[in-house]
Amino acid sequence: MNHLHDAPGTPTDAAPTALAALHTRLNSRLDGAARAWLDQALDEAAAHPGARGPISVWELRIAEAGRRCGPEHAEAARILLLHAARADAATLARVYRQGTAAERRAVLEALPHLVPGPDALPIVEDALRTNDTRLVAAAVGPYAARHLDAHNWRHAVLKCLFTGVPVNAVADLPRRARADAELARMLGDYADERTAADRPVPEDLYRVLALTEALTESGSESGSESGAGPTTSASEAPTASPHPGTPTGKES
């Protein structure tokens, strides 16, 4: 795992420090040839060199990272390349769309420090529509905690339970689940469905349910958009379609 996440809030000045630490750690694990390739690739990304068709050279390096650095180090290399290129939401969407599952995961991991606003939400939404647990786990990181609206965030939590992704992967879970009555209802419905089908209820469900029962200092909350939503105002909250493939729990 190659996380750069400092906190679930807004991007911070700690990102360069985290990137430097990731680069140092990666260099310590690569052989000389791989380090030389990475240095050149990062220089190309920072300089935005000539393109081969609509795809710039550094984007080709994203695809090469597994072969050049090894599968176990490719994700870190790809994250560093995306940051060196200062990839915006449109570029990240292109890399994600054209990439393998491993390349898509690197895009998701890089989102929190590259896109300050909700522009990259379509990438997160697409990952949440898959049943690839590594993509789902990456999709519920700090970027989702910051920008997914309450409806879609609740469905993302249910998707984790449905696919077996540990809820530890859900960034800022205690804050967003706190006193969320609607999430509690959805969890109860899912538990009832599992029980009726004679299937076990995931232990993580009870953990999240306990968080929904927590009270703030000001008393109980209804789980409204203001209490369980992203860290933007209600008027700025993005709207997104529900995620197909999630368990039932339709909101009113």
N, C-alpha and C positions, 0 to 999 in steps of 0.2 A: 504494500500500500504506500502511496506517495502523496500524502495529503499536504496541502498548503494552508489549510483552514485555521485561522487564528480564533475566530469567533463567529457566531451566526449573524452578527449585525452588518453594518456597512463595511465596504472594503477599507483596509487600514494601511498605514504606512509600514506595518510590519511585514507586508508582502515581500518587499525586496530582501529582507532578512531571511524569511522562510525560503525564498528562491535560492539565495546564496547557500543556505544550509543544505537544501536539496541537491544543488549542483556539487557541492563539496562531497556530500555523501555518495553521490553517484560516481564521481571521479575516483573515489577511493575503491570502488568495486569494479571498475572497468580496466581492461588491459590497455596498453599503449595505443594500439591501433584504434580501438573503440573511442578512447579519449580524443585522439586526433580527429576522428570523424565527427564527434560531437562538437568539438570546438569550431570546426569549419561550418557545420550545419547551423550552429547558433549565430555565427557571423553572418551567414547568408540570410537567416531569418531577420536579424537586426537591421540588415542593410536593404531588405526587400529587393533582391536582385531580379534579373530578367525572368520573364515567365516563359514556360514552354506551353504554348496555347493559353487557355484561361487559367492554368494552374501554375503558381509560382514555384521556384525551385525548392524553397523550404517546405512547401506542402508535400513534395515528393519525398523529402527527408522524413516526414512523419511516417510514411509507409515503410521506409527503409529501416526504421529504428529497431524493429524486432530482429532483423537479420544482423544489423551492425552492432547492437548493444546486448543482444540476447533477450529472450522473452521476459525474463525476470526483471530487467532494467528498462525495458522499452517504454513503459508508462511514464517513468520519471523523465526520460529523455523527451518524450512527446510534450509533456507539460512544460518543460523548459523551452522547447521550440515555440510553443504557442505564446508563451509570455515574451520571448525574445522578439517575436513578430508583432507583438502588441495587437493580436487578432481581435477584431471587433465582432459584434454579434453576427453580422452577415457572413464574415469569413469563418467563424466557428460553425455556423449552420452548414456551410458548404463542406468543411472538413468532416463534420459529423455525418452528413448525408452520404458522402462518398467513402466513408471509412469502414473498416472492419469493426467488430464489436469491441476489440481492444482499443482501437483508435477512438471510437465513440466514448468509451469510458474516460480516456484522457481528456477529451473535450469537456465532459461533465465535471471532472475534478478541477479543471482550470477555470470554470465559470466564475466562482465567487470573487476573484481578484481581477478579472478581465472585463466584466460587464456590470457596471454599477446599477443599472436599472433593469426593468423587466423584459427587455428586448429579446433575451435568450430563452424565455419561457417555452417557446415551441420545442426547443431541444429537450427540455426537461419533460414536457408532456409526451413527446414521442418515446422517450426512454421508459416512462411509466406505463405506456401501452404495451410494452414488450413483456415477455415472461423470462427474460434473461436476468437472473438475480443479481449479477454483478452490475448491470446497467441500472436496475431499480435501486440498488444500494447507493450507487453514485448519484442518482437523480434526487434522492431525498437529503442531500447535504445542505450546507449553509445557503446556497443560492435559492433552493426551494423554500427553506425556512424564511428567507427574507421576502420572497416575491410571490409564492403561490397563494391564491386567495383561499379563504377558509374551506369552501366547498371542495376544491381540488386537493387541498392539503389533507383533508379528512380521507378522501378516497386514496391518496397516496399511502397513508398509514394502513388502511385496509388492504391495499395491494401488498404491502410488506407482510402482513399476516397471512394473506392468501398464498403468497409465493414462498414463504419461509424465510424471508429476509429478516434478520434480527432487528428489533426496533432500536437497538443501540445505534444503528446507522442513521436514524432520523435526527437530523440536527435540530437543536432547540426544542426537543419534544416536550419537556416539562412546561415551558412557558406557553407553547401553543395549545397543548392539551388541557391546561388548567381550567377547571370549571366549564368545560365545553359540553353542555348537555346534549347537543346534537351528535357529537362524536360518541358519547356514551350510549345514546340510543342505537346508533349504527353498530357499535361493538356488541351490544346486547342482542340485536337481531342476528348478527353473524354467529354469535355463540349459540343462539337458539337453533339456527340452521344446522350447525355442526352436530349439536346434541341430537336433533331429530333424525339426522342421517347416521347416527351411531358412530360419529367420528370424533376424535379428541379435539378439545378446544386448546389452541396454542397458549402456552403459559404467558407469552408476551402480551396476549390480549388482556389478561388480568392486570398486568403491570400498567398498561395504558389506561385501562378503566379506572384504576386507582388514582391516576393523575387527573382524570376528568372530574373526580369527586373532590379534589383539593379546593380550598377556598382561599381567596385573596384576603388581604387585610381589611378590605372594605366590605367583605361579605361575599355571599354567593353571587356567581355570574351566570348568565344564561347561555354562554357559548356563542355569543353574537359575533359578527364580523369584527367588531372593534376589540373584543376580548381575545379572539383566537386567530385573528388574521395576520397578514404580513406586517412588516414595520413601515407601512405606508398608510396614508390616510384613506378613508373609505372611498373618497372620490377618485383616488389614484389607483385603487386596487384593480389589477388586470382581471379580465374575464377570460375563462378558458372552458373548453368543453369537458364533460366528464370523461374519465378514462375507461374505454372499453376493457373488459376482462377483469375488472375489479369485482369483489363480492357485492351482494346487494346491500342496500342501505340508503335508498333514495331519499333525498331531503325534500322537505316540503317548501 
